[in-house]
Amino acid sequence: MGQVIQFVSKSERERIRLIEEARAIYDSIFPPNDPANEGQTAASTRHGDRSNLA
C-alpha cells in the first residue's frame, strides 16, 4: 500500500519544538519521579503531572 504523508505547518513544528524545550527545562528543574526516591514531599508530587503543558 502507499504511504500517507501528513503536512505539518511551520508554526505547528515551532509549537512542538517550544513544548519539547519547555519540558526539558521543566525536567531539569523538577526531575521526573524516581521509584528509588520514596521520600518525596507533597510539593514535589504535585509537579509530577505535566499534562497541562500542551
PDBQT receptor file of N, H, CA, C and O in Angstrom, charges set to zero:
ATOM      1  N   MET A   1       0.836  -1.189   0.000  1.00  0.00    +0.000 N 
ATOM      2  CA  MET A   1       0.000   0.000   0.000  1.00  0.00    +0.000 C 
ATOM      3  C   MET A   1       0.880   1.252   0.000  1.00  0.00    +0.000 C 
ATOM      4  O   MET A   1       2.049   1.195   0.380  1.00  0.00    +0.000 OA
ATOM      5  N   GLY A   2       0.328   2.348  -0.415  1.00  0.00    +0.000 N 
ATOM      6  H   GLY A   2      -0.622   2.394  -0.724  1.00  0.00    +0.000 HD
ATOM      7  CA  GLY A   2       1.064   3.607  -0.451  1.00  0.00    +0.000 C 
ATOM      8  C   GLY A   2       1.183   4.230   0.926  1.00  0.00    +0.000 C 
ATOM      9  O   GLY A   2       0.401   3.940   1.831  1.00  0.00    +0.000 OA
ATOM     10  N   GLN A   3       2.157   5.076   1.060  1.00  0.00    +0.000 N 
ATOM     11  H   GLN A   3       2.792   5.312   0.325  1.00  0.00    +0.000 HD
ATOM     12  CA  GLN A   3       2.354   5.770   2.324  1.00  0.00    +0.000 C 
ATOM     13  C   GLN A   3       1.521   7.042   2.359  1.00  0.00    +0.000 C 
ATOM     14  O   GLN A   3       1.279   7.672   1.329  1.00  0.00    +0.000 OA
ATOM     15  N   VAL A   4       1.086   7.411   3.565  1.00  0.00    +0.000 N 
ATOM     16  H   VAL A   4       1.282   6.900   4.402  1.00  0.00    +0.000 HD
ATOM     17  CA  VAL A   4       0.348   8.653   3.752  1.00  0.00    +0.000 C 
ATOM     18  C   VAL A   4       1.317   9.672   4.334  1.00  0.00    +0.000 C 
ATOM     19  O   VAL A   4       1.961   9.422   5.353  1.00  0.00    +0.000 OA
ATOM     20  N   ILE A   5       1.412  10.808   3.685  1.00  0.00    +0.000 N 
ATOM     21  H   ILE A   5       0.888  11.011   2.857  1.00  0.00    +0.000 HD
ATOM     22  CA  ILE A   5       2.286  11.874   4.149  1.00  0.00    +0.000 C 
ATOM     23  C   ILE A   5       1.409  12.979   4.703  1.00  0.00    +0.000 C 
ATOM     24  O   ILE A   5       0.531  13.495   4.011  1.00  0.00    +0.000 OA
ATOM     25  N   GLN A   6       1.652  13.339   5.954  1.00  0.00    +0.000 N 
ATOM     26  H   GLN A   6       2.366  12.920   6.516  1.00  0.00    +0.000 HD
ATOM     27  CA  GLN A   6       0.845  14.363   6.613  1.00  0.00    +0.000 C 
ATOM     28  C   GLN A   6       1.605  15.684   6.581  1.00  0.00    +0.000 C 
ATOM     29  O   GLN A   6       2.780  15.739   6.945  1.00  0.00    +0.000 OA
ATOM     30  N   PHE A   7       0.938  16.737   6.149  1.00  0.00    +0.000 N 
ATOM     31  H   PHE A   7      -0.017  16.692   5.853  1.00  0.00    +0.000 HD
ATOM     32  CA  PHE A   7       1.536  18.069   6.124  1.00  0.00    +0.000 C 
ATOM     33  C   PHE A   7       1.499  18.661   7.520  1.00  0.00    +0.000 C 
ATOM     34  O   PHE A   7       0.452  18.672   8.168  1.00  0.00    +0.000 OA
ATOM     35  N   VAL A   8       2.641  19.155   7.984  1.00  0.00    +0.000 N 
ATOM     36  H   VAL A   8       3.491  19.146   7.457  1.00  0.00    +0.000 HD
ATOM     37  CA  VAL A   8       2.725  19.846   9.268  1.00  0.00    +0.000 C 
ATOM     38  C   VAL A   8       3.264  21.241   8.990  1.00  0.00    +0.000 C 
ATOM     39  O   VAL A   8       4.359  21.407   8.452  1.00  0.00    +0.000 OA
ATOM     40  N   SER A   9       2.482  22.227   9.361  1.00  0.00    +0.000 N 
ATOM     41  H   SER A   9       1.592  22.093   9.798  1.00  0.00    +0.000 HD
ATOM     42  CA  SER A   9       2.871  23.604   9.069  1.00  0.00    +0.000 C 
ATOM     43  C   SER A   9       4.098  24.019   9.876  1.00  0.00    +0.000 C 
ATOM     44  O   SER A   9       4.435  23.404  10.888  1.00  0.00    +0.000 OA
ATOM     45  N   LYS A  10       4.745  25.060   9.410  1.00  0.00    +0.000 N 
ATOM     46  H   LYS A  10       4.471  25.560   8.588  1.00  0.00    +0.000 HD
ATOM     47  CA  LYS A  10       5.934  25.569  10.091  1.00  0.00    +0.000 C 
ATOM     48  C   LYS A  10       5.594  26.026  11.506  1.00  0.00    +0.000 C 
ATOM     49  O   LYS A  10       6.370  25.800  12.435  1.00  0.00    +0.000 OA
ATOM     50  N   SER A  11       4.450  26.661  11.674  1.00  0.00    +0.000 N 
ATOM     51  H   SER A  11       3.819  26.845  10.920  1.00  0.00    +0.000 HD
ATOM     52  CA  SER A  11       4.052  27.133  13.004  1.00  0.00    +0.000 C 
ATOM     53  C   SER A  11       3.786  25.962  13.946  1.00  0.00    +0.000 C 
ATOM     54  O   SER A  11       4.091  26.049  15.136  1.00  0.00    +0.000 OA
ATOM     55  N   GLU A  12       3.224  24.870  13.434  1.00  0.00    +0.000 N 
ATOM     56  H   GLU A  12       2.976  24.799  12.468  1.00  0.00    +0.000 HD
ATOM     57  CA  GLU A  12       2.982  23.684  14.271  1.00  0.00    +0.000 C 
ATOM     58  C   GLU A  12       4.303  23.032  14.684  1.00  0.00    +0.000 C 
ATOM     59  O   GLU A  12       4.450  22.596  15.827  1.00  0.00    +0.000 OA
ATOM     60  N   ARG A  13       5.273  22.963  13.750  1.00  0.00    +0.000 N 
ATOM     61  H   ARG A  13       5.154  23.317  12.822  1.00  0.00    +0.000 HD
ATOM     62  CA  ARG A  13       6.596  22.414  14.099  1.00  0.00    +0.000 C 
ATOM     63  C   ARG A  13       7.269  23.271  15.154  1.00  0.00    +0.000 C 
ATOM     64  O   ARG A  13       7.902  22.738  16.065  1.00  0.00    +0.000 OA
ATOM     65  N   GLU A  14       7.146  24.595  15.051  1.00  0.00    +0.000 N 
ATOM     66  H   GLU A  14       6.632  25.028  14.311  1.00  0.00    +0.000 HD
ATOM     67  CA  GLU A  14       7.729  25.504  16.036  1.00  0.00    +0.000 C 
ATOM     68  C   GLU A  14       7.047  25.328  17.389  1.00  0.00    +0.000 C 
ATOM     69  O   GLU A  14       7.714  25.341  18.423  1.00  0.00    +0.000 OA
ATOM     70  N   ARG A  15       5.729  25.164  17.391  1.00  0.00    +0.000 N 
ATOM     71  H   ARG A  15       5.187  25.154  16.550  1.00  0.00    +0.000 HD
ATOM     72  CA  ARG A  15       4.980  24.930  18.630  1.00  0.00    +0.000 C 
ATOM     73  C   ARG A  15       5.467  23.656  19.313  1.00  0.00    +0.000 C 
ATOM     74  O   ARG A  15       5.683  23.642  20.525  1.00  0.00    +0.000 OA
ATOM     75  N   ILE A  16       5.638  22.595  18.544  1.00  0.00    +0.000 N 
ATOM     76  H   ILE A  16       5.462  22.606  17.559  1.00  0.00    +0.000 HD
ATOM     77  CA  ILE A  16       6.115  21.316  19.092  1.00  0.00    +0.000 C 
ATOM     78  C   ILE A  16       7.529  21.471  19.644  1.00  0.00    +0.000 C 
ATOM     79  O   ILE A  16       7.841  20.942  20.711  1.00  0.00    +0.000 OA
ATOM     80  N   ARG A  17       8.388  22.198  18.919  1.00  0.00    +0.000 N 
ATOM     81  H   ARG A  17       8.135  22.628  18.053  1.00  0.00    +0.000 HD
ATOM     82  CA  ARG A  17       9.762  22.411  19.375  1.00  0.00    +0.000 C 
ATOM     83  C   ARG A  17       9.788  23.181  20.694  1.00  0.00    +0.000 C 
ATOM     84  O   ARG A  17      10.550  22.841  21.600  1.00  0.00    +0.000 OA
ATOM     85  N   LEU A  18       8.959  24.212  20.800  1.00  0.00    +0.000 N 
ATOM     86  H   LEU A  18       8.340  24.487  20.065  1.00  0.00    +0.000 HD
ATOM     87  CA  LEU A  18       8.912  25.009  22.024  1.00  0.00    +0.000 C 
ATOM     88  C   LEU A  18       8.393  24.195  23.207  1.00  0.00    +0.000 C 
ATOM     89  O   LEU A  18       8.890  24.337  24.325  1.00  0.00    +0.000 OA
ATOM     90  N   ILE A  19       7.401  23.350  22.967  1.00  0.00    +0.000 N 
ATOM     91  H   ILE A  19       6.998  23.235  22.060  1.00  0.00    +0.000 HD
ATOM     92  CA  ILE A  19       6.879  22.489  24.032  1.00  0.00    +0.000 C 
ATOM     93  C   ILE A  19       7.957  21.524  24.508  1.00  0.00    +0.000 C 
ATOM     94  O   ILE A  19       8.130  21.329  25.711  1.00  0.00    +0.000 OA
ATOM     95  N   GLU A  20       8.689  20.915  23.562  1.00  0.00    +0.000 N 
ATOM     96  H   GLU A  20       8.549  21.073  22.584  1.00  0.00    +0.000 HD
ATOM     97  CA  GLU A  20       9.755  19.993  23.938  1.00  0.00    +0.000 C 
ATOM     98  C   GLU A  20      10.850  20.711  24.723  1.00  0.00    +0.000 C 
ATOM     99  O   GLU A  20      11.383  20.169  25.691  1.00  0.00    +0.000 OA
ATOM    100  N   GLU A  21      11.183  21.923  24.307  1.00  0.00    +0.000 N 
ATOM    101  H   GLU A  21      10.750  22.364  23.520  1.00  0.00    +0.000 HD
ATOM    102  CA  GLU A  21      12.199  22.701  25.024  1.00  0.00    +0.000 C 
ATOM    103  C   GLU A  21      11.721  23.050  26.428  1.00  0.00    +0.000 C 
ATOM    104  O   GLU A  21      12.489  22.964  27.386  1.00  0.00    +0.000 OA
ATOM    105  N   ALA A  22      10.458  23.443  26.554  1.00  0.00    +0.000 N 
ATOM    106  H   ALA A  22       9.834  23.513  25.776  1.00  0.00    +0.000 HD
ATOM    107  CA  ALA A  22       9.908  23.773  27.868  1.00  0.00    +0.000 C 
ATOM    108  C   ALA A  22       9.893  22.552  28.778  1.00  0.00    +0.000 C 
ATOM    109  O   ALA A  22      10.187  22.669  29.967  1.00  0.00    +0.000 OA
ATOM    110  N   ARG A  23       9.554  21.374  28.236  1.00  0.00    +0.000 N 
ATOM    111  H   ARG A  23       9.315  21.279  27.270  1.00  0.00    +0.000 HD
ATOM    112  CA  ARG A  23       9.564  20.152  29.045  1.00  0.00    +0.000 C 
ATOM    113  C   ARG A  23      10.970  19.800  29.503  1.00  0.00    +0.000 C 
ATOM    114  O   ARG A  23      11.153  19.336  30.628  1.00  0.00    +0.000 OA
ATOM    115  N   ALA A  24      11.971  20.014  28.643  1.00  0.00    +0.000 N 
ATOM    116  H   ALA A  24      11.822  20.391  27.729  1.00  0.00    +0.000 HD
ATOM    117  CA  ALA A  24      13.361  19.741  29.019  1.00  0.00    +0.000 C 
ATOM    118  C   ALA A  24      13.788  20.665  30.161  1.00  0.00    +0.000 C 
ATOM    119  O   ALA A  24      14.450  20.227  31.102  1.00  0.00    +0.000 OA
ATOM    120  N   ILE A  25      13.411  21.935  30.078  1.00  0.00    +0.000 N 
ATOM    121  H   ILE A  25      12.873  22.291  29.314  1.00  0.00    +0.000 HD
ATOM    122  CA  ILE A  25      13.741  22.877  31.148  1.00  0.00    +0.000 C 
ATOM    123  C   ILE A  25      13.021  22.476  32.430  1.00  0.00    +0.000 C 
ATOM    124  O   ILE A  25      13.624  22.475  33.503  1.00  0.00    +0.000 OA
ATOM    125  N   TYR A  26      11.755  22.139  32.331  1.00  0.00    +0.000 N 
ATOM    126  H   TYR A  26      11.265  22.140  31.459  1.00  0.00    +0.000 HD
ATOM    127  CA  TYR A  26      10.966  21.729  33.494  1.00  0.00    +0.000 C 
ATOM    128  C   TYR A  26      11.596  20.501  34.155  1.00  0.00    +0.000 C 
ATOM    129  O   TYR A  26      11.738  20.448  35.377  1.00  0.00    +0.000 OA
ATOM    130  N   ASP A  27      11.973  19.514  33.334  1.00  0.00    +0.000 N 
ATOM    131  H   ASP A  27      11.859  19.557  32.342  1.00  0.00    +0.000 HD
ATOM    132  CA  ASP A  27      12.575  18.295  33.875  1.00  0.00    +0.000 C 
ATOM    133  C   ASP A  27      13.935  18.565  34.512  1.00  0.00    +0.000 C 
ATOM    134  O   ASP A  27      14.339  17.847  35.426  1.00  0.00    +0.000 OA
ATOM    135  N   SER A  28      14.649  19.592  34.041  1.00  0.00    +0.000 N 
ATOM    136  H   SER A  28      14.321  20.176  33.297  1.00  0.00    +0.000 HD
ATOM    137  CA  SER A  28      15.927  19.916  34.669  1.00  0.00    +0.000 C 
ATOM    138  C   SER A  28      15.713  20.561  36.031  1.00  0.00    +0.000 C 
ATOM    139  O   SER A  28      16.563  20.440  36.913  1.00  0.00    +0.000 OA
ATOM    140  N   ILE A  29      14.583  21.249  36.213  1.00  0.00    +0.000 N 
ATOM    141  H   ILE A  29      13.892  21.348  35.497  1.00  0.00    +0.000 HD
ATOM    142  CA  ILE A  29      14.270  21.878  37.496  1.00  0.00    +0.000 C 
ATOM    143  C   ILE A  29      13.567  20.893  38.420  1.00  0.00    +0.000 C 
ATOM    144  O   ILE A  29      13.909  20.795  39.599  1.00  0.00    +0.000 OA
ATOM    145  N   PHE A  30      12.591  20.165  37.895  1.00  0.00    +0.000 N 
ATOM    146  H   PHE A  30      12.313  20.245  36.937  1.00  0.00    +0.000 HD
ATOM    147  CA  PHE A  30      11.826  19.175  38.649  1.00  0.00    +0.000 C 
ATOM    148  C   PHE A  30      12.043  17.813  37.999  1.00  0.00    +0.000 C 
ATOM    149  O   PHE A  30      11.260  17.418  37.135  1.00  0.00    +0.000 OA
ATOM    150  N   PRO A  31      13.085  17.088  38.395  1.00  0.00    +0.000 N 
ATOM    151  CA  PRO A  31      13.363  15.790  37.766  1.00  0.00    +0.000 C 
ATOM    152  C   PRO A  31      12.158  14.858  37.865  1.00  0.00    +0.000 C 
ATOM    153  O   PRO A  31      11.405  14.915  38.837  1.00  0.00    +0.000 OA
ATOM    154  N   PRO A  32      11.974  13.999  36.858  1.00  0.00    +0.000 N 
ATOM    155  CA  PRO A  32      10.863  13.042  36.902  1.00  0.00    +0.000 C 
ATOM    156  C   PRO A  32      10.953  12.160  38.144  1.00  0.00    +0.000 C 
ATOM    157  O   PRO A  32      12.039  11.925  38.674  1.00  0.00    +0.000 OA
ATOM    158  N   ASN A  33       9.809  11.680  38.598  1.00  0.00    +0.000 N 
ATOM    159  H   ASN A  33       8.926  11.872  38.167  1.00  0.00    +0.000 HD
ATOM    160  CA  ASN A  33       9.774  10.834  39.793  1.00  0.00    +0.000 C 
ATOM    161  C   ASN A  33      10.625   9.593  39.592  1.00  0.00    +0.000 C 
ATOM    162  O   ASN A  33      10.528   8.911  38.571  1.00  0.00    +0.000 OA
ATOM    163  N   ASP A  34      11.460   9.312  40.581  1.00  0.00    +0.000 N 
ATOM    164  H   ASP A  34      11.539   9.866  41.410  1.00  0.00    +0.000 HD
ATOM    165  CA  ASP A  34      12.328   8.145  40.567  1.00  0.00    +0.000 C 
ATOM    166  C   ASP A  34      11.797   7.159  41.608  1.00  0.00    +0.000 C 
ATOM    167  O   ASP A  34      11.670   7.526  42.777  1.00  0.00    +0.000 OA
ATOM    168  N   PRO A  35      11.478   5.906  41.215  1.00  0.00    +0.000 N 
ATOM    169  CA  PRO A  35      10.940   4.948  42.190  1.00  0.00    +0.000 C 
ATOM    170  C   PRO A  35      11.874   4.726  43.377  1.00  0.00    +0.000 C 
ATOM    171  O   PRO A  35      11.402   4.363  44.454  1.00  0.00    +0.000 OA
ATOM    172  N   ALA A  36      13.169   4.931  43.219  1.00  0.00    +0.000 N 
ATOM    173  H   ALA A  36      13.552   5.227  42.344  1.00  0.00    +0.000 HD
ATOM    174  CA  ALA A  36      14.110   4.761  44.318  1.00  0.00    +0.000 C 
ATOM    175  C   ALA A  36      14.010   5.898  45.320  1.00  0.00    +0.000 C 
ATOM    176  O   ALA A  36      14.473   5.772  46.454  1.00  0.00    +0.000 OA
ATOM    177  N   ASN A  37      13.408   7.010  44.908  1.00  0.00    +0.000 N 
ATOM    178  H   ASN A  37      13.032   7.112  43.987  1.00  0.00    +0.000 HD
ATOM    179  CA  ASN A  37      13.288   8.183  45.772  1.00  0.00    +0.000 C 
ATOM    180  C   ASN A  37      11.902   8.209  46.399  1.00  0.00    +0.000 C 
ATOM    181  O   ASN A  37      11.015   8.919  45.924  1.00  0.00    +0.000 OA
ATOM    182  N   GLU A  38      11.713   7.434  47.470  1.00  0.00    +0.000 N 
ATOM    183  H   GLU A  38      12.433   6.858  47.855  1.00  0.00    +0.000 HD
ATOM    184  CA  GLU A  38      10.399   7.328  48.100  1.00  0.00    +0.000 C 
ATOM    185  C   GLU A  38      10.132   8.443  49.101  1.00  0.00    +0.000 C 
ATOM    186  O   GLU A  38       8.989   8.593  49.531  1.00  0.00    +0.000 OA
ATOM    187  N   GLY A  39      11.127   9.230  49.494  1.00  0.00    +0.000 N 
ATOM    188  H   GLY A  39      12.056   9.108  49.145  1.00  0.00    +0.000 HD
ATOM    189  CA  GLY A  39      10.948  10.269  50.492  1.00  0.00    +0.000 C 
ATOM    190  C   GLY A  39      10.561  11.599  49.896  1.00  0.00    +0.000 C 
ATOM    191  O   GLY A  39      11.177  12.618  50.209  1.00  0.00    +0.000 OA
ATOM    192  N   GLN A  40       9.558  11.616  49.047  1.00  0.00    +0.000 N 
ATOM    193  H   GLN A  40       9.058  10.788  48.792  1.00  0.00    +0.000 HD
ATOM    194  CA  GLN A  40       9.135  12.843  48.385  1.00  0.00    +0.000 C 
ATOM    195  C   GLN A  40       8.201  13.644  49.274  1.00  0.00    +0.000 C 
ATOM    196  O   GLN A  40       7.493  13.091  50.116  1.00  0.00    +0.000 OA
ATOM    197  N   THR A  41       8.211  14.949  49.073  1.00  0.00    +0.000 N 
ATOM    198  H   THR A  41       8.785  15.397  48.389  1.00  0.00    +0.000 HD
ATOM    199  CA  THR A  41       7.271  15.814  49.781  1.00  0.00    +0.000 C 
ATOM    200  C   THR A  41       6.013  15.978  48.942  1.00  0.00    +0.000 C 
ATOM    201  O   THR A  41       5.998  15.625  47.763  1.00  0.00    +0.000 OA
ATOM    202  N   ALA A  42       4.983  16.499  49.535  1.00  0.00    +0.000 N 
ATOM    203  H   ALA A  42       4.995  16.786  50.493  1.00  0.00    +0.000 HD
ATOM    204  CA  ALA A  42       3.724  16.721  48.801  1.00  0.00    +0.000 C 
ATOM    205  C   ALA A  42       3.922  17.725  47.680  1.00  0.00    +0.000 C 
ATOM    206  O   ALA A  42       3.290  17.611  46.630  1.00  0.00    +0.000 OA
ATOM    207  N   ALA A  43       4.789  18.707  47.884  1.00  0.00    +0.000 N 
ATOM    208  H   ALA A  43       5.303  18.800  48.737  1.00  0.00    +0.000 HD
ATOM    209  CA  ALA A  43       5.025  19.725  46.851  1.00  0.00    +0.000 C 
ATOM    210  C   ALA A  43       5.660  19.106  45.612  1.00  0.00    +0.000 C 
ATOM    211  O   ALA A  43       5.306  19.476  44.493  1.00  0.00    +0.000 OA
ATOM    212  N   SER A  44       6.585  18.178  45.788  1.00  0.00    +0.000 N 
ATOM    213  H   SER A  44       6.873  17.878  46.697  1.00  0.00    +0.000 HD
ATOM    214  CA  SER A  44       7.247  17.596  44.624  1.00  0.00    +0.000 C 
ATOM    215  C   SER A  44       6.329  16.631  43.886  1.00  0.00    +0.000 C 
ATOM    216  O   SER A  44       6.476  16.476  42.673  1.00  0.00    +0.000 OA
ATOM    217  N   THR A  45       5.399  15.982  44.555  1.00  0.00    +0.000 N 
ATOM    218  H   THR A  45       5.280  16.108  45.540  1.00  0.00    +0.000 HD
ATOM    219  CA  THR A  45       4.489  15.071  43.861  1.00  0.00    +0.000 C 
ATOM    220  C   THR A  45       3.461  15.832  43.045  1.00  0.00    +0.000 C 
ATOM    221  O   THR A  45       2.944  15.296  42.064  1.00  0.00    +0.000 OA
ATOM    222  N   ARG A  46       3.147  17.079  43.423  1.00  0.00    +0.000 N 
ATOM    223  H   ARG A  46       3.567  17.514  44.220  1.00  0.00    +0.000 HD
ATOM    224  CA  ARG A  46       2.208  17.867  42.632  1.00  0.00    +0.000 C 
ATOM    225  C   ARG A  46       2.762  18.190  41.256  1.00  0.00    +0.000 C 
ATOM    226  O   ARG A  46       1.990  18.367  40.313  1.00  0.00    +0.000 OA
ATOM    227  N   HIS A  47       4.071  18.272  41.118  1.00  0.00    +0.000 N 
ATOM    228  H   HIS A  47       4.698  18.129  41.884  1.00  0.00    +0.000 HD
ATOM    229  CA  HIS A  47       4.686  18.608  39.846  1.00  0.00    +0.000 C 
ATOM    230  C   HIS A  47       4.830  17.411  38.941  1.00  0.00    +0.000 C 
ATOM    231  O   HIS A  47       5.343  17.559  37.832  1.00  0.00    +0.000 OA
ATOM    232  N   GLY A  48       4.406  16.227  39.352  1.00  0.00    +0.000 N 
ATOM    233  H   GLY A  48       3.989  16.106  40.253  1.00  0.00    +0.000 HD
ATOM    234  CA  GLY A  48       4.561  15.032  38.544  1.00  0.00    +0.000 C 
ATOM    235  C   GLY A  48       3.650  14.994  37.337  1.00  0.00    +0.000 C 
ATOM    236  O   GLY A  48       3.992  14.347  36.346  1.00  0.00    +0.000 OA
ATOM    237  N   ASP A  49       2.515  15.651  37.373  1.00  0.00    +0.000 N 
ATOM    238  H   ASP A  49       2.238  16.176  38.177  1.00  0.00    +0.000 HD
ATOM    239  CA  ASP A  49       1.582  15.643  36.257  1.00  0.00    +0.000 C 
ATOM    240  C   ASP A  49       1.843  16.837  35.368  1.00  0.00    +0.000 C 
ATOM    241  O   ASP A  49       1.535  17.970  35.740  1.00  0.00    +0.000 OA
ATOM    242  N   ARG A  50       2.417  16.593  34.176  1.00  0.00    +0.000 N 
ATOM    243  H   ARG A  50       2.667  15.674  33.874  1.00  0.00    +0.000 HD
ATOM    244  CA  ARG A  50       2.737  17.680  33.265  1.00  0.00    +0.000 C 
ATOM    245  C   ARG A  50       1.790  17.720  32.076  1.00  0.00    +0.000 C 
ATOM    246  O   ARG A  50       2.140  18.258  31.026  1.00  0.00    +0.000 OA
ATOM    247  N   SER A  51       0.604  17.163  32.225  1.00  0.00    +0.000 N 
ATOM    248  H   SER A  51       0.319  16.726  33.078  1.00  0.00    +0.000 HD
ATOM    249  CA  SER A  51      -0.314  17.101  31.093  1.00  0.00    +0.000 C 
ATOM    250  C   SER A  51      -0.824  18.486  30.693  1.00  0.00    +0.000 C 
ATOM    251  O   SER A  51      -1.343  18.645  29.588  1.00  0.00    +0.000 OA
ATOM    252  N   ASN A  52      -0.690  19.493  31.564  1.00  0.00    +0.000 N 
ATOM    253  H   ASN A  52      -0.269  19.364  32.462  1.00  0.00    +0.000 HD
ATOM    254  CA  ASN A  52      -1.196  20.810  31.229  1.00  0.00    +0.000 C 
ATOM    255  C   ASN A  52      -0.190  21.659  30.465  1.00  0.00    +0.000 C 
ATOM    256  O   ASN A  52      -0.455  22.840  30.242  1.00  0.00    +0.000 OA
ATOM    257  N   LEU A  53       0.966  21.108  30.050  1.00  0.00    +0.000 N 
ATOM    258  H   LEU A  53       1.181  20.149  30.232  1.00  0.00    +0.000 HD
ATOM    259  CA  LEU A  53       1.941  21.876  29.292  1.00  0.00    +0.000 C 
ATOM    260  C   LEU A  53       1.577  22.014  27.822  1.00  0.00    +0.000 C 
ATOM    261  O   LEU A  53       2.075  22.915  27.146  1.00  0.00    +0.000 OA
ATOM    262  N   ALA A  54       0.730  21.151  27.325  1.00  0.00    +0.000 N 
ATOM    263  H   ALA A  54       0.326  20.420  27.874  1.00  0.00    +0.000 HD
ATOM    264  CA  ALA A  54       0.388  21.197  25.906  1.00  0.00    +0.000 C 
ATOM    265  C   ALA A  54      -0.557  22.289  25.647  1.00  0.00    +0.000 C 
ATOM    266  O   ALA A  54      -0.968  22.493  24.504  1.00  0.00    +0.000 OA
TER     267      ALA A  54
